[in-house]
Amino acid sequence: MGARLVLELARRGVVGATVSLDPGGFWHGWERAFFASSIGLSIRLVRLLQPVMPLFTNNPVGRTLLLSQFSARPWSLSPVVTLEEMRSYAASPSFDELLHELAYGAQQQGAAPGSTRGPITIGWGRKDRVCLPRQAERALELFPMARLHWFEDCGHFPQWDVPGEAARLILASTGGSDSLLERELGSAALSGVGGVRRSRRFADGDFRATANLRSSWGSYGASE
């Protein structure tokens, strides 16, 4: 939901350089109902499973069953990160209202070239099963000045599947640097083989984890 918010802030001229990762709001026809119903069912399941959630997030089969719509490789995600995410989604008091507004509220409006305060970059996972990849073309029609970046072998959350690439894109698009990224996230995030949440590292077997950028960049949208 954060990606849609930062796009709207950019359209209104509130923020400068903007990165929006797999934004909602560009669906047509049945895609709207698909988004609302599938995410609605998912959050109800997540709430129902809270008492036994660690059983799902602590093993690859459980993560695959639970998160296949959201990740291209759910079995490889960090158990710590996924459990924290499932806890926060279930505890959010505004999730249902936000979901309804995002799905059935006003269609996203666009912006004319030169009307925004800074450049806009839109990132999209090739295997996004929430906001389908074909919606990226519609986003560019409404934001023709935007640059589109495709994340290969990536689902709806680049910060889960390709954390290093997502972080580098944000820094490159908003004027950051790899030295800043390494200082904040650690050198493993730059290589794309490790992961951290802010400056705290997660031990996960061979130190494979995803970078949880939600705390740093507001879900999956970023702006300068």
CYANA upper distance limits for C-alpha pairs under 8 A (distance plus 0.5 A):
  1 MET  CA      5 LEU  CA      7.08
  1 MET  CA     23 PRO  CA      7.50
  1 MET  CA     24 GLY  CA      7.35
  1 MET  CA    102 LEU  CA      8.05
  1 MET  CA    219 SER  CA      7.65
  1 MET  CA    220 TYR  CA      7.95
  2 GLY  CA      6 VAL  CA      6.80
  2 GLY  CA     20 SER  CA      8.43
  2 GLY  CA     23 PRO  CA      8.23
  2 GLY  CA    218 GLY  CA      6.57
  2 GLY  CA    219 SER  CA      5.71
  2 GLY  CA    220 TYR  CA      5.93
  2 GLY  CA    221 GLY  CA      5.50
  3 ALA  CA      7 LEU  CA      6.85
  3 ALA  CA     19 VAL  CA      8.24
  3 ALA  CA     20 SER  CA      5.08
  3 ALA  CA     21 LEU  CA      6.07
  3 ALA  CA     22 ASP  CA      7.19
  3 ALA  CA     23 PRO  CA      5.21
  3 ALA  CA     24 GLY  CA      7.76
  3 ALA  CA    219 SER  CA      7.96
  3 ALA  CA    220 TYR  CA      5.89
  3 ALA  CA    221 GLY  CA      4.58
  3 ALA  CA    222 ALA  CA      7.97
  4 ARG  CA      8 GLU  CA      6.83
  4 ARG  CA     20 SER  CA      7.68
  4 ARG  CA     23 PRO  CA      5.51
  4 ARG  CA     24 GLY  CA      6.24
  4 ARG  CA     25 GLY  CA      7.45
  4 ARG  CA    221 GLY  CA      8.07
  5 LEU  CA      9 LEU  CA      6.73
  5 LEU  CA    221 GLY  CA      8.02
  6 VAL  CA     10 ALA  CA      6.57
  6 VAL  CA     18 THR  CA      7.42
  6 VAL  CA     19 VAL  CA      8.13
  6 VAL  CA     20 SER  CA      7.10
  6 VAL  CA    221 GLY  CA      6.36
  6 VAL  CA    222 ALA  CA      7.13
  6 VAL  CA    223 SER  CA      7.15
  7 LEU  CA     11 ARG  CA      6.61
  7 LEU  CA     18 THR  CA      7.85
  7 LEU  CA     20 SER  CA      6.99
  8 GLU  CA     12 ARG  CA      6.72
  8 GLU  CA    108 GLN  CA      8.24
  8 GLU  CA    109 GLN  CA      8.41
  9 LEU  CA     13 GLY  CA      6.79
  9 LEU  CA     14 VAL  CA      5.75
  9 LEU  CA     15 VAL  CA      6.57
 10 ALA  CA     14 VAL  CA      6.34
 10 ALA  CA     15 VAL  CA      5.83
 10 ALA  CA     16 GLY  CA      7.26
 10 ALA  CA     17 ALA  CA      8.49
 10 ALA  CA     18 THR  CA      7.26
 10 ALA  CA    116 THR  CA      6.59
 10 ALA  CA    117 ARG  CA      7.70
 10 ALA  CA    118 GLY  CA      8.33
 10 ALA  CA    120 ILE  CA      8.30
 11 ARG  CA    110 GLY  CA      7.36
 11 ARG  CA    111 ALA  CA      6.10
 11 ARG  CA    115 SER  CA      8.09
 11 ARG  CA    116 THR  CA      6.54
 12 ARG  CA    116 THR  CA      7.88
 13 GLY  CA    115 SER  CA      8.01
 13 GLY  CA    116 THR  CA      5.81
 13 GLY  CA    117 ARG  CA      6.10
 14 VAL  CA    117 ARG  CA      8.16
 15 VAL  CA    117 ARG  CA      7.08
 15 VAL  CA    118 GLY  CA      7.96
 15 VAL  CA    223 SER  CA      6.86
 15 VAL  CA    224 GLU  CA      6.80
 16 GLY  CA    116 THR  CA      7.93
 16 GLY  CA    117 ARG  CA      5.35
 16 GLY  CA    118 GLY  CA      4.77
 16 GLY  CA    119 PRO  CA      7.60
 16 GLY  CA    223 SER  CA      7.00
 16 GLY  CA    224 GLU  CA      5.80
 17 ALA  CA    117 ARG  CA      7.70
 17 ALA  CA    118 GLY  CA      4.82
 17 ALA  CA    119 PRO  CA      5.38
 17 ALA  CA    120 ILE  CA      6.47
 17 ALA  CA    173 SER  CA      7.31
 17 ALA  CA    174 THR  CA      5.80
 17 ALA  CA    223 SER  CA      6.14
 17 ALA  CA    224 GLU  CA      5.66
 18 THR  CA    118 GLY  CA      7.52
 18 THR  CA    119 PRO  CA      6.84
 18 THR  CA    120 ILE  CA      5.32
 18 THR  CA    121 THR  CA      6.67
 18 THR  CA    173 SER  CA      7.81
 18 THR  CA    174 THR  CA      7.26
 18 THR  CA    221 GLY  CA      8.28
 18 THR  CA    222 ALA  CA      6.31
 18 THR  CA    223 SER  CA      4.66
 18 THR  CA    224 GLU  CA      6.78
 19 VAL  CA    120 ILE  CA      6.47
 19 VAL  CA    121 THR  CA      5.25
 19 VAL  CA    122 ILE  CA      6.34
 19 VAL  CA    123 GLY  CA      7.86
 19 VAL  CA    170 ILE  CA      6.69
 19 VAL  CA    173 SER  CA      7.44
 19 VAL  CA    174 THR  CA      8.19
 19 VAL  CA    221 GLY  CA      6.32
 19 VAL  CA    222 ALA  CA      5.47
 19 VAL  CA    223 SER  CA      6.48
 20 SER  CA    120 ILE  CA      8.23
 20 SER  CA    121 THR  CA      6.79
 20 SER  CA    122 ILE  CA      5.35
 20 SER  CA    123 GLY  CA      6.65
 20 SER  CA    220 TYR  CA      7.24
 20 SER  CA    221 GLY  CA      5.10
 20 SER  CA    222 ALA  CA      6.83
 21 LEU  CA    122 ILE  CA      6.31
 21 LEU  CA    123 GLY  CA      5.06
 21 LEU  CA    124 TRP  CA      6.43
 21 LEU  CA    157 PHE  CA      8.18
 21 LEU  CA    158 PRO  CA      7.85
 21 LEU  CA    220 TYR  CA      6.00
 21 LEU  CA    221 GLY  CA      6.29
 22 ASP  CA    122 ILE  CA      7.72
 22 ASP  CA    123 GLY  CA      6.40
 22 ASP  CA    124 TRP  CA      5.25
 22 ASP  CA    125 GLY  CA      7.32
 22 ASP  CA    128 ASP  CA      8.33
 22 ASP  CA    131 CYS  CA      7.01
 22 ASP  CA    156 HIS  CA      6.77
 22 ASP  CA    157 PHE  CA      8.01
 22 ASP  CA    220 TYR  CA      8.27
 23 PRO  CA    122 ILE  CA      8.48
 23 PRO  CA    131 CYS  CA      7.62
 24 GLY  CA    102 LEU  CA      7.83
 24 GLY  CA    131 CYS  CA      6.62
 25 GLY  CA    102 LEU  CA      7.27
 25 GLY  CA    103 ALA  CA      7.64
 25 GLY  CA    107 GLN  CA      6.44
 25 GLY  CA    108 GLN  CA      5.90
 26 PHE  CA    107 GLN  CA      7.76
 26 PHE  CA    108 GLN  CA      7.25
 26 PHE  CA    135 GLN  CA      6.19
 26 PHE  CA    136 ALA  CA      8.32
 26 PHE  CA    138 ARG  CA      6.76
 26 PHE  CA    139 ALA  CA      6.84
 27 TRP  CA     31 GLU  CA      5.83
 27 TRP  CA     32 ARG  CA      6.10
 27 TRP  CA    131 CYS  CA      8.16
 27 TRP  CA    135 GLN  CA      6.86
 28 HIS  CA     32 ARG  CA      6.88
 29 GLY  CA     33 ALA  CA      8.34
 30 TRP  CA     34 PHE  CA      6.65
 31 GLU  CA     35 PHE  CA      6.57
 32 ARG  CA     36 ALA  CA      6.81
 32 ARG  CA    103 ALA  CA      6.48
 32 ARG  CA    104 TYR  CA      8.00
 33 ALA  CA     37 SER  CA      6.36
 33 ALA  CA    103 ALA  CA      8.07
 34 PHE  CA     38 SER  CA      6.30
 35 PHE  CA     39 ILE  CA      6.49
 35 PHE  CA    103 ALA  CA      7.48
 35 PHE  CA    130 VAL  CA      6.75
 35 PHE  CA    131 CYS  CA      7.90
 36 ALA  CA     40 GLY  CA      6.28
 36 ALA  CA     99 LEU  CA      7.41
 36 ALA  CA    100 HIS  CA      7.59
 36 ALA  CA    103 ALA  CA      6.24
 37 SER  CA     41 LEU  CA      6.52
 38 SER  CA     42 SER  CA      6.64
 39 ILE  CA     43 ILE  CA      6.69
 39 ILE  CA    130 VAL  CA      8.49
 40 GLY  CA     44 ARG  CA      6.85
 40 GLY  CA     96 ASP  CA      8.19
 40 GLY  CA     99 LEU  CA      8.24
 41 LEU  CA     45 LEU  CA      6.68
 42 SER  CA     46 VAL  CA      6.62
 43 ILE  CA     47 ARG  CA      6.67
 43 ILE  CA     89 TYR  CA      7.85
 43 ILE  CA     90 ALA  CA      7.40
 44 ARG  CA     48 LEU  CA      6.67
 45 LEU  CA     49 LEU  CA      6.61
 46 VAL  CA     50 GLN  CA      6.80
 46 VAL  CA     53 MET  CA      8.39
 46 VAL  CA     86 MET  CA      7.08
 46 VAL  CA     89 TYR  CA      8.40
 46 VAL  CA     90 ALA  CA      6.87
 47 ARG  CA     90 ALA  CA      5.63
 49 LEU  CA     53 MET  CA      5.95
 50 GLN  CA     86 MET  CA      8.48
 50 GLN  CA     87 ARG  CA      7.74
 50 GLN  CA     90 ALA  CA      8.18
 52 VAL  CA     56 PHE  CA      7.76
 53 MET  CA     57 THR  CA      6.80
 53 MET  CA     83 LEU  CA      7.54
 53 MET  CA     86 MET  CA      8.36
 54 PRO  CA     58 ASN  CA      6.10
 54 PRO  CA     83 LEU  CA      7.03
 55 LEU  CA     59 ASN  CA      7.49
 55 LEU  CA     62 GLY  CA      7.64
 56 PHE  CA     60 PRO  CA      8.48
 56 PHE  CA     61 VAL  CA      8.04
 56 PHE  CA     62 GLY  CA      4.54
 56 PHE  CA     63 ARG  CA      6.19
 56 PHE  CA     66 LEU  CA      7.81
 57 THR  CA     62 GLY  CA      6.49
 57 THR  CA     63 ARG  CA      5.73
 57 THR  CA     79 PRO  CA      5.52
 57 THR  CA     80 VAL  CA      8.20
 57 THR  CA     82 THR  CA      6.69
 57 THR  CA     83 LEU  CA      6.25
 58 ASN  CA     62 GLY  CA      7.84
 58 ASN  CA     63 ARG  CA      8.05
 58 ASN  CA     79 PRO  CA      5.55
 58 ASN  CA     80 VAL  CA      8.43
 59 ASN  CA     63 ARG  CA      6.87
 59 ASN  CA     75 TRP  CA      8.12
 59 ASN  CA     79 PRO  CA      7.89
 60 PRO  CA     64 THR  CA      6.58
 60 PRO  CA     74 PRO  CA      7.83
 60 PRO  CA     75 TRP  CA      4.68
 60 PRO  CA     76 SER  CA      7.28
 61 VAL  CA     65 LEU  CA      6.74
 61 VAL  CA     75 TRP  CA      6.94
 62 GLY  CA     66 LEU  CA      6.61
 62 GLY  CA     75 TRP  CA      8.38
 63 ARG  CA     67 LEU  CA      6.16
 63 ARG  CA     68 SER  CA      8.22
 63 ARG  CA     74 PRO  CA      6.09
 63 ARG  CA     75 TRP  CA      6.01
 63 ARG  CA     77 LEU  CA      8.21
 64 THR  CA     68 SER  CA      5.89
 64 THR  CA     73 ARG  CA      8.16
 64 THR  CA     74 PRO  CA      5.48
 64 THR  CA     75 TRP  CA      5.68
 67 LEU  CA     71 SER  CA      6.60
 67 LEU  CA     74 PRO  CA      6.31
 68 SER  CA     72 ALA  CA      7.23
 68 SER  CA     73 ARG  CA      7.99
 68 SER  CA     74 PRO  CA      6.49
 69 GLN  CA    128 ASP  CA      8.19
 69 GLN  CA    129 ARG  CA      5.89
 69 GLN  CA    130 VAL  CA      7.20
 69 GLN  CA    155 GLY  CA      8.16
 69 GLN  CA    156 HIS  CA      8.41
 70 PHE  CA     74 PRO  CA      8.37
 70 PHE  CA    128 ASP  CA      7.44
 70 PHE  CA    129 ARG  CA      6.96
 70 PHE  CA    130 VAL  CA      7.25
 70 PHE  CA    155 GLY  CA      6.10
 70 PHE  CA    156 HIS  CA      5.61
 70 PHE  CA    157 PHE  CA      7.10
 71 SER  CA    128 ASP  CA      8.11
 71 SER  CA    154 CYS  CA      7.15
 71 SER  CA    155 GLY  CA      4.91
 71 SER  CA    156 HIS  CA      6.67
 71 SER  CA    157 PHE  CA      7.10
 71 SER  CA    160 TRP  CA      7.76
 71 SER  CA    161 ASP  CA      7.00
 72 ALA  CA    127 LYS  CA      6.78
 72 ALA  CA    128 ASP  CA      8.23
 72 ALA  CA    153 ASP  CA      6.70
 72 ALA  CA    154 CYS  CA      5.65
 72 ALA  CA    155 GLY  CA      5.20
 72 ALA  CA    161 ASP  CA      7.39
 73 ARG  CA     77 LEU  CA      7.61
 73 ARG  CA    154 CYS  CA      8.25
 73 ARG  CA    155 GLY  CA      8.49
 73 ARG  CA    161 ASP  CA      7.32
 76 SER  CA    208 ARG  CA      8.22
 76 SER  CA    209 ALA  CA      8.12
 77 LEU  CA     81 VAL  CA      8.11
 77 LEU  CA     82 THR  CA      7.53
 77 LEU  CA    160 TRP  CA      7.46
 77 LEU  CA    161 ASP  CA      8.01
 77 LEU  CA    208 ARG  CA      8.35
 77 LEU  CA    209 ALA  CA      6.40
 77 LEU  CA    210 THR  CA      6.69
 78 SER  CA     82 THR  CA      6.63
 78 SER  CA    202 PHE  CA      8.46
 78 SER  CA    204 ASP  CA      6.97
 78 SER  CA    208 ARG  CA      7.59
 78 SER  CA    209 ALA  CA      5.09
 78 SER  CA    210 THR  CA      6.57
 79 PRO  CA     83 LEU  CA      6.48
 79 PRO  CA    204 ASP  CA      8.06
 80 VAL  CA     84 GLU  CA      6.71
 80 VAL  CA    202 PHE  CA      7.76
 81 VAL  CA     85 GLU  CA      6.65
 81 VAL  CA    209 ALA  CA      8.39
 81 VAL  CA    210 THR  CA      7.83
 81 VAL  CA    212 ASN  CA      7.32
 82 THR  CA     86 MET  CA      6.59
 83 LEU  CA     87 ARG  CA      6.61
 84 GLU  CA     88 SER  CA      6.70
 85 GLU  CA     89 TYR  CA      6.63
 86 MET  CA     90 ALA  CA      6.69
 87 ARG  CA     91 ALA  CA      6.68
 88 SER  CA     92 SER  CA      6.60
 89 TYR  CA     95 PHE  CA      7.81
 94 SER  CA     98 LEU  CA      6.58
 95 PHE  CA     99 LEU  CA      6.52
 96 ASP  CA    100 HIS  CA      6.73
 97 GLU  CA    101 GLU  CA      6.74
 98 LEU  CA    102 LEU  CA      6.46
 99 LEU  CA    103 ALA  CA      6.54
100 HIS  CA    104 TYR  CA      6.28
100 HIS  CA    105 GLY  CA      7.75
101 GLU  CA    105 GLY  CA      5.10
101 GLU  CA    106 ALA  CA      8.48
102 LEU  CA    106 ALA  CA      8.47
109 GLN  CA    142 LEU  CA      7.34
110 GLY  CA    141 GLU  CA      8.47
110 GLY  CA    142 LEU  CA      4.67
110 GLY  CA    143 PHE  CA      5.93
111 ALA  CA    115 SER  CA      6.94
111 ALA  CA    116 THR  CA      7.82
111 ALA  CA    142 LEU  CA      6.79
111 ALA  CA    143 PHE  CA      5.98
111 ALA  CA    144 PRO  CA      8.36
112 ALA  CA    116 THR  CA      8.44
112 ALA  CA    142 LEU  CA      8.37
112 ALA  CA    143 PHE  CA      7.32
112 ALA  CA    144 PRO  CA      7.75
112 ALA  CA    145 MET  CA      8.11
113 PRO  CA    143 PHE  CA      8.04
113 PRO  CA    144 PRO  CA      7.14
113 PRO  CA    145 MET  CA      5.85
114 GLY  CA    145 MET  CA      8.34
119 PRO  CA    145 MET  CA      8.10
119 PRO  CA    146 ALA  CA      7.31
119 PRO  CA    173 SER  CA      8.23
120 ILE  CA    145 MET  CA      7.67
120 ILE  CA    146 ALA  CA      5.27
120 ILE  CA    147 ARG  CA      6.93
120 ILE  CA    173 SER  CA      8.44
121 THR  CA    146 ALA  CA      5.89
121 THR  CA    147 ARG  CA      5.26
121 THR  CA    148 LEU  CA      6.50
121 THR  CA    149 HIS  CA      7.73
121 THR  CA    173 SER  CA      7.36
122 ILE  CA    146 ALA  CA      7.14
122 ILE  CA    147 ARG  CA      6.58
122 ILE  CA    148 LEU  CA      5.41
122 ILE  CA    149 HIS  CA      6.64
123 GLY  CA    148 LEU  CA      6.32
123 GLY  CA    149 HIS  CA      5.13
123 GLY  CA    150 TRP  CA      6.30
123 GLY  CA    151 PHE  CA      7.43
124 TRP  CA    128 ASP  CA      7.94
124 TRP  CA    133 PRO  CA      7.28
124 TRP  CA    136 ALA  CA      7.52
124 TRP  CA    148 LEU  CA      8.07
124 TRP  CA    149 HIS  CA      6.88
124 TRP  CA    150 TRP  CA      5.61
124 TRP  CA    151 PHE  CA      6.35
124 TRP  CA    156 HIS  CA      8.11
124 TRP  CA    158 PRO  CA      8.47
125 GLY  CA    133 PRO  CA      7.41
125 GLY  CA    150 TRP  CA      6.46
125 GLY  CA    151 PHE  CA      5.15
125 GLY  CA    152 GLU  CA      6.77
125 GLY  CA    153 ASP  CA      7.63
125 GLY  CA    154 CYS  CA      5.19
125 GLY  CA    155 GLY  CA      5.56
125 GLY  CA    156 HIS  CA      6.46
125 GLY  CA    157 PHE  CA      8.09
125 GLY  CA    158 PRO  CA      7.28
126 ARG  CA    133 PRO  CA      6.46
126 ARG  CA    150 TRP  CA      6.98
126 ARG  CA    151 PHE  CA      6.49
126 ARG  CA    152 GLU  CA      5.94
126 ARG  CA    153 ASP  CA      6.74
126 ARG  CA    154 CYS  CA      6.35
126 ARG  CA    155 GLY  CA      7.22
127 LYS  CA    132 LEU  CA      8.31
127 LYS  CA    133 PRO  CA      7.65
127 LYS  CA    152 GLU  CA      8.13
127 LYS  CA    153 ASP  CA      6.75
127 LYS  CA    154 CYS  CA      5.90
127 LYS  CA    155 GLY  CA      5.17
127 LYS  CA    156 HIS  CA      7.82
128 ASP  CA    132 LEU  CA      6.01
128 ASP  CA    133 PRO  CA      6.69
128 ASP  CA    154 CYS  CA      7.29
128 ASP  CA    155 GLY  CA      4.59
128 ASP  CA    156 HIS  CA      5.00
129 ARG  CA    155 GLY  CA      7.15
129 ARG  CA    156 HIS  CA      7.09
130 VAL  CA    156 HIS  CA      6.70
131 CYS  CA    135 GLN  CA      7.38
131 CYS  CA    156 HIS  CA      7.53
132 LEU  CA    136 ALA  CA      8.37
134 ARG  CA    138 ARG  CA      8.09
135 GLN  CA    139 ALA  CA      6.93
136 ALA  CA    140 LEU  CA      6.90
136 ALA  CA    148 LEU  CA      8.37
137 GLU  CA    141 GLU  CA      6.83
138 ARG  CA    142 LEU  CA      7.01
139 ALA  CA    143 PHE  CA      6.53
140 LEU  CA    144 PRO  CA      5.45
140 LEU  CA    145 MET  CA      8.10
140 LEU  CA    146 ALA  CA      6.94
140 LEU  CA    148 LEU  CA      8.16
151 PHE  CA    158 PRO  CA      7.72
151 PHE  CA    162 VAL  CA      8.19
153 ASP  CA    161 ASP  CA      8.46
154 CYS  CA    158 PRO  CA      6.71
154 CYS  CA    161 ASP  CA      6.13
154 CYS  CA    162 VAL  CA      7.34
155 GLY  CA    161 ASP  CA      7.38
157 PHE  CA    161 ASP  CA      7.01
157 PHE  CA    220 TYR  CA      7.78
158 PRO  CA    162 VAL  CA      5.62
158 PRO  CA    163 PRO  CA      6.60
158 PRO  CA    165 GLU  CA      8.48
158 PRO  CA    166 ALA  CA      6.41
159 GLN  CA    163 PRO  CA      4.87
159 GLN  CA    164 GLY  CA      8.39
159 GLN  CA    166 ALA  CA      6.48
159 GLN  CA    167 ALA  CA      8.19
159 GLN  CA    210 THR  CA      7.38
159 GLN  CA    211 ALA  CA      6.37
159 GLN  CA    212 ASN  CA      6.56
159 GLN  CA    213 LEU  CA      6.43
159 GLN  CA    214 ARG  CA      8.39
159 GLN  CA    220 TYR  CA      7.92
160 TRP  CA    210 THR  CA      5.62
160 TRP  CA    211 ALA  CA      6.82
160 TRP  CA    212 ASN  CA      7.25
161 ASP  CA    210 THR  CA      7.24
162 VAL  CA    166 ALA  CA      6.62
162 VAL  CA    192 GLY  CA      7.22
162 VAL  CA    210 THR  CA      7.95
163 PRO  CA    167 ALA  CA      6.55
163 PRO  CA    189 ALA  CA      7.29
163 PRO  CA    192 GLY  CA      6.99
163 PRO  CA    195 GLY  CA      7.70
163 PRO  CA    210 THR  CA      6.37
163 PRO  CA    211 ALA  CA      5.55
163 PRO  CA    212 ASN  CA      8.16
163 PRO  CA    213 LEU  CA      8.32
164 GLY  CA    168 ARG  CA      6.66
164 GLY  CA    189 ALA  CA      5.27
164 GLY  CA    190 LEU  CA      5.67
164 GLY  CA    191 SER  CA      7.02
164 GLY  CA    192 GLY  CA      5.00
164 GLY  CA    193 VAL  CA      8.45
164 GLY  CA    195 GLY  CA      8.43
164 GLY  CA    211 ALA  CA      7.95
165 GLU  CA    169 LEU  CA      6.63
165 GLU  CA    190 LEU  CA      8.20
165 GLU  CA    192 GLY  CA      7.32
166 ALA  CA    170 ILE  CA      6.81
167 ALA  CA    171 LEU  CA      6.73
167 ALA  CA    181 LEU  CA      7.86
167 ALA  CA    213 LEU  CA      8.44
168 ARG  CA    172 ALA  CA      6.44
168 ARG  CA    178 ASP  CA      7.61
168 ARG  CA    181 LEU  CA      8.19
168 ARG  CA    190 LEU  CA      8.09
169 LEU  CA    173 SER  CA      6.45
170 ILE  CA    174 THR  CA      6.52
170 ILE  CA    176 GLY  CA      8.13
170 ILE  CA    222 ALA  CA      7.55
171 LEU  CA    175 GLY  CA      6.24
171 LEU  CA    176 GLY  CA      4.59
171 LEU  CA    177 SER  CA      6.27
171 LEU  CA    178 ASP  CA      7.93
171 LEU  CA    181 LEU  CA      8.17
172 ALA  CA    176 GLY  CA      6.35
172 ALA  CA    177 SER  CA      7.28
174 THR  CA    223 SER  CA      7.56
174 THR  CA    224 GLU  CA      6.38
176 GLY  CA    180 LEU  CA      7.31
176 GLY  CA    181 LEU  CA      8.38
177 SER  CA    181 LEU  CA      6.94
178 ASP  CA    182 GLU  CA      6.51
178 ASP  CA    190 LEU  CA      8.09
179 SER  CA    183 ARG  CA      6.63
180 LEU  CA    184 GLU  CA      6.67
181 LEU  CA    185 LEU  CA      6.16
181 LEU  CA    186 GLY  CA      7.61
181 LEU  CA    189 ALA  CA      8.48
181 LEU  CA    190 LEU  CA      8.01
182 GLU  CA    186 GLY  CA      4.97
182 GLU  CA    187 SER  CA      5.44
182 GLU  CA    189 ALA  CA      7.75
182 GLU  CA    190 LEU  CA      7.26
183 ARG  CA    187 SER  CA      8.24
184 GLU  CA    198 ARG  CA      6.56
184 GLU  CA    199 SER  CA      6.24
185 LEU  CA    189 ALA  CA      6.61
185 LEU  CA    195 GLY  CA      8.08
185 LEU  CA    196 VAL  CA      6.46
185 LEU  CA    197 ARG  CA      7.53
185 LEU  CA    198 ARG  CA      6.04
185 LEU  CA    199 SER  CA      6.02
185 LEU  CA    211 ALA  CA      8.41
186 GLY  CA    190 LEU  CA      7.96
186 GLY  CA    196 VAL  CA      7.81
186 GLY  CA    199 SER  CA      7.60
187 SER  CA    191 SER  CA      7.44
188 ALA  CA    192 GLY  CA      6.91
188 ALA  CA    193 VAL  CA      6.65
188 ALA  CA    194 GLY  CA      5.16
188 ALA  CA    195 GLY  CA      6.74
189 ALA  CA    193 VAL  CA      7.23
189 ALA  CA    194 GLY  CA      5.98
189 ALA  CA    195 GLY  CA      5.82
189 ALA  CA    196 VAL  CA      7.70
189 ALA  CA    211 ALA  CA      7.69
193 VAL  CA    208 ARG  CA      6.77
193 VAL  CA    209 ALA  CA      8.28
194 GLY  CA    207 PHE  CA      6.52
194 GLY  CA    208 ARG  CA      5.38
194 GLY  CA    209 ALA  CA      5.98
194 GLY  CA    210 THR  CA      7.24
194 GLY  CA    211 ALA  CA      8.42
195 GLY  CA    201 ARG  CA      7.48
195 GLY  CA    202 PHE  CA      7.75
195 GLY  CA    207 PHE  CA      8.13
195 GLY  CA    208 ARG  CA      7.00
195 GLY  CA    209 ALA  CA      5.10
195 GLY  CA    210 THR  CA      5.05
195 GLY  CA    211 ALA  CA      5.11
195 GLY  CA    212 ASN  CA      8.46
196 VAL  CA    200 ARG  CA      6.33
196 VAL  CA    201 ARG  CA      5.10
196 VAL  CA    202 PHE  CA      6.54
196 VAL  CA    209 ALA  CA      7.46
196 VAL  CA    210 THR  CA      7.07
196 VAL  CA    211 ALA  CA      5.38
196 VAL  CA    212 ASN  CA      7.30
197 ARG  CA    201 ARG  CA      6.97
197 ARG  CA    202 PHE  CA      8.21
197 ARG  CA    211 ALA  CA      5.99
197 ARG  CA    212 ASN  CA      5.50
197 ARG  CA    213 LEU  CA      7.32
197 ARG  CA    215 SER  CA      8.48
198 ARG  CA    211 ALA  CA      8.45
198 ARG  CA    212 ASN  CA      8.04
198 ARG  CA    213 LEU  CA      7.99
198 ARG  CA    215 SER  CA      8.17
198 ARG  CA    216 SER  CA      7.65
202 PHE  CA    207 PHE  CA      7.65
202 PHE  CA    209 ALA  CA      7.37
203 ALA  CA    207 PHE  CA      5.83
203 ALA  CA    208 ARG  CA      8.21
203 ALA  CA    209 ALA  CA      8.32
204 ASP  CA    208 ARG  CA      6.23
204 ASP  CA    209 ALA  CA      6.88
213 LEU  CA    217 TRP  CA      6.35
213 LEU  CA    218 GLY  CA      8.06
213 LEU  CA    219 SER  CA      7.57
213 LEU  CA    220 TYR  CA      7.99
214 ARG  CA    218 GLY  CA      5.51
214 ARG  CA    219 SER  CA      4.63
214 ARG  CA    220 TYR  CA      6.87
215 SER  CA    219 SER  CA      7.59
217 TRP  CA    221 GLY  CA      6.71
217 TRP  CA    222 ALA  CA      5.68
217 TRP  CA    223 SER  CA      8.44
218 GLY  CA    222 ALA  CA      7.11
